[in-house]
Amino acid sequence: MTSGRAALARYGWDAGWEAAFAPFSQPGSEPGRVTLAHTHIYTVVTGDGDLLARVSGRFRHVARERHEFPAVGDWVVCRRDAGGGRAQIHGLLPRRTRFSRKVAGETTDEQVVAANIDTIFIVMGCDVDFNLRRLERYLVLTRDSGASAIVLLNKADRVPDPQARRQATEALVPNLPVRLLSAKTGLGFDQLAHDLRPGQTIALLGSSGVGKSTIINRLAGSEILRTATVREADDRGRHTTRHRQLVLLPDGAMVIDSPGMRELQLWDASDGFTTTFEDIEALAPGCRFRDCTHRSEPDCAVRQAVERGELPASRLEGYLKLADERRHLEARIEEKRWDKRR
């Protein structure tokens, strides 16, 4: 391995990425990882430092869909401009994992939030941010991403009984790792350190103001990301992160900070939907009808479980809402494909 490639190993470069880069290996081409993404420009770390880069004209012509453009965490193929301080991106190495959502609004397109991530820390506040239905949505998308999930319940110092929040979260999905944290007091950070391994990439996702940047600063041991104080009026943090950014921590792990997502619509939620709602999926074979929607059909095993108190009604409500959204999205995707074929 060359010295440049050895330097990239700190950012997760390995033999698998070397093999993926081989078809692009030409004089003047080099691999790099996207650490910061703006609208049309990227910061890419290479074997001998950072570069500002844009996609080449040919890349832009070929990549017609939004998800085909680089995202934070992607490995790309660069060629430096004259002078060496800037570069053009000519290729994108195949992603191992990616956290995607439908773009905001009415457009039916995929947005890649972060790529090549090993673990997603879903950050939720113990305070007014605590919302199990929203957590279900994050879990569906996380499990479809290919990455593992850990839930971080931050701001444990702001509620009288944080353990009750933790127990409710753990009861939601079996074997779901849940960490109780306080970025203010340091509660839980010793345990969290065991979830960070050199060469591993972690993405922190959650609503605005839940403390993602503050958590990263504490893990880094310094104020490397800008934060803001909590608003006294509603006990919510103020949004400060504007762009997704990959940060290398002192212990060798990498974390991706991301702006809070006010709108999180499903995308390609197949396996993730089934695994997130394993309890409901396990009851469904007991329904009279194989295509039971668990709404008004007779002898519905799922609704009967709700009536017996074995399944929370709110859990079924969340399932049905996401199932409706999933069907609507699948119909729009098929309609878009049909339009392209005409």
Sequence and secondary structure as in RCSB ss.txt:
>XXXX:A:sequence
MTSGRAALARYGWDAGWEAAFAPFSQPGSEPGRVTLAHTHIYTVVTGDGDLLARVSGRFRHVARERHEFPAVGDW
VVCRRDAGGGRAQIHGLLPRRTRFSRKVAGETTDEQVVAANIDTIFIVMGCDVDFNLRRLERYLVLTRDSGASAI
VLLNKADRVPDPQARRQATEALVPNLPVRLLSAKTGLGFDQLAHDLRPGQTIALLGSSGVGKSTIINRLAGSEIL
RTATVREADDRGRHTTRHRQLVLLPDGAMVIDSPGMRELQLWDASDGFTTTFEDIEALAPGCRFRDCTHRSEPDC
AVRQAVERGELPASRLEGYLKLADERRHLEARIEEKRWDKRR
>XXXX:A:secstr
  HHHHHHGGGT  HHHHHHHGGG  TTEEEEEEEEE SS EEEEETTEEEEEEE HHHHHH  SGGGS  TT E
EEEEE TTSSEEEEEEE   S EEEEE SSS   EEEEEES SEEEEEEESSTT  HHHHHHHHHHHHHHTSEEE
EEEE GGGSS HHHHHHHHHHHSTT  EEE  TTT TTHHHHGGG  TT EEEEEE TTSSHHHHHHHHHTS  S
    B TTTS B     S EEEE TTS EEEE    S  B  S SHHHHHHTHHHHHHGGGSSSTT  SSS TT 
HHHHHHHTTSS HHHHHHHHHHHHHHHHHHHHHHHHHHHHH 
